[in-house]
Amino acid sequence: MDPTPLQPGRRPHVLIIGGGFGGIWAAKALHKTPVDITVVDRTNHHLFQPLLYQVATAGLPAPSIAAPIRQMFRGDEQVTTLMAEVSGFDLAARQVRLADGGRIDYDHLIVAAGATHSYFGNDAWAEHAPGLKTLSDAFSIRRRALLAFEAAERADDPVRQRDLMTFVVIGAGPTGVEMAGTLVEIARHTLPGEFRRIQPAQARVLLVEGGGRVLQAMPPGLSEKARQQLERLGVEVLLDTKVTAIDADGLWVERGGQRERIDSHSIIWAAGVAASPLARMLGEAAGVACDRAGRVPVEPDLSLRGHPEVSVIGDMAAARSHPKKGAPTAVPGVSPAAKQMGQCAARNLQRRLAGQPTEAFVYRDYGNLATIGRRAAVVDLSSPLGPIRFSGFFAWLFWLIAHVYFLIGFRNRIAVLMDWAWAYFTYERHARVVAGEAGAGGPIGPVRDPAVEG
Amino acid sequence: MDPTPLQPGRRPHVLIIGGGFGGIWAAKALHKTPVDITVVDRTNHHLFQPLLYQVATAGLPAPSIAAPIRQMFRGDEQVTTLMAEVSGFDLAARQVRLADGGRIDYDHLIVAAGATHSYFGNDAWAEHAPGLKTLSDAFSIRRRALLAFEAAERADDPVRQRDLMTFVVIGAGPTGVEMAGTLVEIARHTLPGEFRRIQPAQARVLLVEGGGRVLQAMPPGLSEKARQQLERLGVEVLLDTKVTAIDADGLWVERGGQRERIDSHSIIWAAGVAASPLARMLGEAAGVACDRAGRVPVEPDLSLRGHPEVSVIGDMAAARSHPKKGAPTAVPGVSPAAKQMGQCAARNLQRRLAGQPTEAFVYRDYGNLATIGRRAAVVDLSSPLGPIRFSGFFAWLFWLIAHVYFLIGFRNRIAVLMDWAWAYFTYERHARVVAGEAGAGGPIGPVRDPAVEG
């Protein structure tokens, strides 16, 4: 791979698309490299997605888990931040097109635009079953859940009250499990005492999973522990249950060969992700076919075939880990993987500038954590001594400490620790305030734009 | 006034419309009275309005200055909270109609629905110059201000950059002064270092006031101190300047007999309030004419003429203070006045139940505070020794302590103190995260529903 020819006096320009874990860690890893960097993101913030469900369940305010991207690079002349949407790639001209009509030239490109929801082809379900990937999603879910209780308090019909207080979470991965456990805690512990006409503790929370166990990425023993903890908290776990249709009033599922109807006003989709639409655009531009999840296939060094100056990382890349011993393995779509890919892409860029060969990506899997609710979690760690697995209270403490540690920003860590300490002792949840007003439709009438609100 | 006839076994039902300062303090004052209380509000929260400008300027997250109303009465069987919009009054039947079709009967009614913006008849201006009365307003202003800088960073045209970085606040009362001082602090201290193509410190903040001085409710000496502090911070104060037209790209003003054009993308209206539309409905139902600001005239004891069981308080009431000595005086539209009216209405209700005569409302004016920015404020207090007036750093400390003290909830006080301490030492603002994405219009394209977002 040739070093990039430099115009005298001009440093190479690295364009990074996406301010998530992949893009941000790539930028940080290039800190001492003599390049100029531009980070482009559609939003103005970097999101700590593992805690996004806490915003959706009113446990944390958005600023605690997100930081303005340009604030992260404050004072760093090397990095320019732009808030814009990418609309196309011109790989031959090394130029990216923006939706507002602008264009950005690059010498090197790192594409880290992440993932979005996948409804397995049933995109009409998105209207009734929002997913949880962005702050807008979290606000939408929070609003819908809190106002479901408000509407139930106003309702006269017990059937409507029951439907309003039935919550369905689809997909028993970490996000679904966390949402279900937290919703049941809100219903059983936070809200009772505040309503006079309904009993919030009677709310039902159902966790629907098409496969045979929850947390499929965990070893079976921990999956079983998680399921027990969920049921002890009050979640109804429906395994081997496939969703066949979703509408405004509930859903149809198939289990044991039978069709069943579940009426619900609040359905949350946590069952599938697909690569950002930019993956398809990039694949077409490069002449490579994306995989079933819409991800762009990449070379072992994370570059695009035929375009060594372009790297694709994170959830939008169909990347493989190439350990020294053994066959290549798939890379999970988790934050540590995106970070490591960002760092690998940065190192390979430095190697290209120096005329050295690039290295294949190797994923270091430190393990998996998932929390279920108060004092309940499962932890699966890799160690040189072998796997370390535990669950329950100490797993929950470990989960807490790990998530606070990895949060961006000292101030956020203090704020989140305080919020959690308060919530632990009082069961109060402190991000319950919802903008917007009741109207002719009651508290949850036709909400004009549920996706863009606080 | 006769005591309310009670059906055996049923307590009188007090309906309170509005969960602001007036309504909440009336409910609290009735805590030991043998009545049932229902509080109805269009939103799910009680708002500490004096600090709303901090949400609008990204200094505090919304949950720090707002509390869910039903959480405030948690466990208190006496108080039922409902989230609904009132659409009409049937005073003869003692019934209130709700927008969602429901109806609520009452024995006693306290109407405390507050105020909204007044554009002095030019309602079309509302689209281009949002006011600051609700959380939705604050989110809208915050989004517009933060994204104006983002769009300026993307713009190629220096004229557009300049217009995007020109902020106009209309109305130099406490809200306008606070907004202007904070915007200039953001531009001069928070954002520099984060942008590469613009210099945020070059942003202009104009404060436009039709009258001859800022903070007209303050004594002239303090008005002058406030104006000096504003100018020292960098605000351009335009007095004796009347707004004649507002459009999408700026505004026209008249000063010194001349018409002038100010181009701006971010205009904030802080110049006038009018009573809630419920005031007109109530006035019509009772056969009384509202005043020029749309407020309902009330008897000295805050009741509605001809309807002793109905009290109207707060910003929607044209109430007067009846001190023992001297003529009746107007009551300012400030939070302490609303609180005191709520307590007075509650006391008079207790007196009616006991068959005693009611008492006239007397407003205790403890003084006025307004902050301008960092280490700058003006304080005007009444004391038995006479007025105490001071400005500058100690006024600012006093303002801080007073506002934290009056915040609802111990946890919120700690959180706000921490946020402010952090912001003081670092100039960082921690509620800058905006949901929603850039698109074809750039960061601030056609925003679909700016009023309902986080």
Interface residues (C-beta under 8 A of the other chain):
Chain A: R42 T43 N44 H45 P61 A62 P63 S64 A66 A67 P68 R70 Q71 F73 R74 G75 E77 T80 T81 L82 M83 A84 E85 A99 D100 G102 T134 L135 S136 F139 L146 L147 E150 E153 R154 G193 E194 F195 R196 R197 R411 I414 A415 M418 W422 E428 H430 A431 R432 V433 V434 A435 G436 E437 A438 G439 A440 G441 G442 P443 G445 V447 R448 D449 V452 E453 G454
Chain B: R42 T43 N44 H45 P61 A62 P63 S64 A66 A67 P68 R70 Q71 F73 R74 G75 E77 T80 T81 L82 M83 A84 E85 A99 D100 G102 T134 L135 S136 F139 L146 L147 E150 E153 R154 G193 E194 F195 R196 R197 R411 I414 A415 M418 W422 E428 H430 A431 R432 V433 V434 A435 G436 E437 A438 G439 A440 G441 G442 P443 G445 V447 R448 D449 V452 E453 G454
